[in-house]
Amino acid sequence: MKYLCVLSIAFGAIIAQSVGADAFKNEPADFRGIEWGAAFADHADGLNLVRTDNDVLVYVRDSEKNVTDRNSYRKIAYRFYKDRFSAGIIQTFGNDEKKRLRRSLVATYGEAERISRRQELDSWDGEAVQIVLSCSVTSYCAAEFMSKGNDRARRAGNRQSRASPAKGCRINE
């Protein structure tokens, strides 16, 4: 009986691992042409600063068509941590944009793992990248493509500097 239990657990772990691997196909090596960990200086042309928060700088591209009209909204942003690319963010508002974003992510990366049943919160978890799609009942969605390498470094840096006061967050308009 003991061996049957151990065998069942091992078999379950193998199935869970294979399901997790299938849940995230085509793990991206970059976000819209910017490689994970790339230096800001290599991609500075056409990027406009929109927000700063200590070592985190968020930019938008001049060339991308952000949609802002009565029924829908789409914005694409690029986050750099200590001058290294760490995340890409797609924000949408409007039911049509919400559906379009979700369909695109599923078609490209496969079905996501549902993190929460109470709200629309899905995750694609890869070796080097995690994608989190968070949607609210108001049809607002944010898909964040995150490099695990830079986020680990940022968390380690935050643990070391907890004693220092926060500098706050500025929004550039």
C-alpha positions in Angstrom: 0.0 0.0 0.0 2.8 2.4 0.9 4.5 1.8 -2.5 1.1 2.4 -4.3 0.8 5.8 -2.6 4.4 6.8 -3.5 3.8 5.7 -7.1 0.6 7.6 -7.3 2.2 10.8 -6.0 5.1 10.4 -8.4 2.8 9.8 -11.3 0.7 12.9 -10.3 3.8 15.0 -10.2 4.9 13.9 -13.7 1.4 14.7 -15.1 1.3 18.1 -13.3 4.8 18.9 -14.7 3.8 18.0 -18.3 0.5 19.9 -18.1 2.4 23.0 -16.8 4.9 22.7 -19.6 2.1 22.5 -22.2 0.4 25.5 -20.7 3.1 27.8 -21.9 4.2 27.2 -25.4 6.3 29.6 -27.4 7.9 31.3 -24.4 9.0 34.7 -25.8 12.7 35.7 -26.0 11.7 39.4 -26.1 8.7 41.7 -25.8 7.9 43.5 -29.1 11.6 43.4 -30.2 13.3 44.2 -26.9 15.2 41.3 -25.4 14.9 40.5 -21.7 17.7 42.2 -19.9 18.6 44.4 -22.8 20.3 47.7 -21.9 18.0 50.8 -22.2 20.6 52.6 -24.3 20.2 50.0 -27.0 16.5 50.8 -27.4 16.2 54.4 -26.2 15.3 55.9 -29.6 11.5 56.4 -29.8 10.9 55.6 -26.1 9.2 58.3 -23.9 9.4 58.2 -20.1 5.9 58.1 -18.5 6.7 57.0 -15.0 9.6 56.6 -12.5 9.7 54.7 -9.3 13.2 54.5 -7.7 15.2 52.2 -10.1 12.1 51.4 -12.2 11.5 53.5 -15.4 8.4 53.0 -17.6 8.3 54.1 -21.2 6.0 54.1 -24.2 7.0 54.0 -27.8 6.2 56.9 -30.2 5.6 54.6 -33.1 3.0 52.3 -31.4 -0.6 53.1 -32.0 -2.2 53.4 -28.6 -6.0 53.4 -28.9 -8.0 55.9 -26.8 -11.5 56.4 -27.8 -15.0 56.2 -26.3 -15.4 52.4 -26.4 -11.8 51.0 -26.1 -8.4 51.8 -24.9 -5.0 50.1 -25.4 -1.6 51.2 -24.2 1.7 49.3 -24.4 4.5 50.2 -22.0 8.1 49.0 -21.4 9.6 48.7 -17.9 13.3 49.0 -17.3 14.9 48.1 -13.9 18.3 49.6 -13.3 18.5 50.4 -17.1 17.8 46.7 -18.1 14.5 45.7 -19.8 12.5 43.7 -17.3 8.8 43.8 -18.4 6.4 44.7 -21.1 2.8 45.7 -20.3 -0.3 45.8 -22.4 -3.3 47.6 -20.9 -6.7 47.5 -22.4 -10.2 48.8 -21.6 -13.4 47.8 -23.3 -15.1 44.5 -23.8 -13.9 44.0 -27.4 -10.3 44.9 -26.5 -10.4 42.5 -23.5 -11.6 39.6 -25.7 -9.0 40.4 -28.4 -6.2 40.4 -25.9 -7.2 37.1 -24.3 -7.7 35.4 -27.6 -4.3 36.6 -28.8 -2.5 35.4 -25.7 -4.2 31.9 -25.8 -3.5 31.5 -29.5 0.2 32.4 -29.0 1.0 30.8 -25.7 -1.7 28.1 -25.1 -4.2 28.0 -22.3 -3.2 29.7 -19.1 -3.4 28.6 -15.5 -6.3 30.3 -13.8 -4.9 31.7 -10.6 -8.2 33.0 -9.2 -11.7 31.8 -9.7 -13.2 35.0 -8.2 -11.5 37.3 -10.7 -10.0 36.9 -14.1 -6.4 36.3 -13.2 -4.4 34.0 -15.5 -0.7 33.0 -15.7 1.6 31.5 -18.2 4.8 30.5 -16.3 7.9 29.6 -18.3 11.6 29.1 -17.6 12.6 32.7 -18.0 9.4 34.6 -18.5 6.0 34.8 -16.7 2.9 36.4 -18.3 0.1 37.5 -16.0 -3.3 38.6 -17.4 -5.5 40.4 -14.9 -8.9 41.6 -15.9 -11.6 43.3 -13.9 -15.3 43.4 -14.1 -15.1 46.8 -15.7 -13.4 45.3 -18.8 -10.0 46.7 -17.8 -7.2 44.2 -18.5 -3.4 44.3 -18.0 -1.1 41.7 -19.4 2.4 41.9 -17.9 5.2 40.0 -19.6 8.0 39.7 -16.9 11.6 38.5 -17.1 12.2 36.3 -14.1 15.9 37.2 -14.0 15.5 40.9 -13.5 12.6 40.5 -11.1 14.6 38.2 -8.9 17.4 40.8 -8.8 14.9 43.6 -8.0 13.4 41.6 -5.2 16.8 40.9 -3.7 17.7 44.6 -4.0 14.4 45.5 -2.3 15.1 43.2 0.6 18.5 44.8 1.1 17.2 48.3 1.1 14.0 48.0 3.2 15.5 50.3 5.9 15.7 53.2 3.4 12.6 55.3 3.0 10.6 55.0 -0.3 11.2 57.8 -2.7 7.6 57.7 -4.0 6.2 57.4 -7.5 6.1 60.2 -10.0 3.9 60.2 -13.1 5.3 62.2 -16.0 2.7 63.7 -18.3 
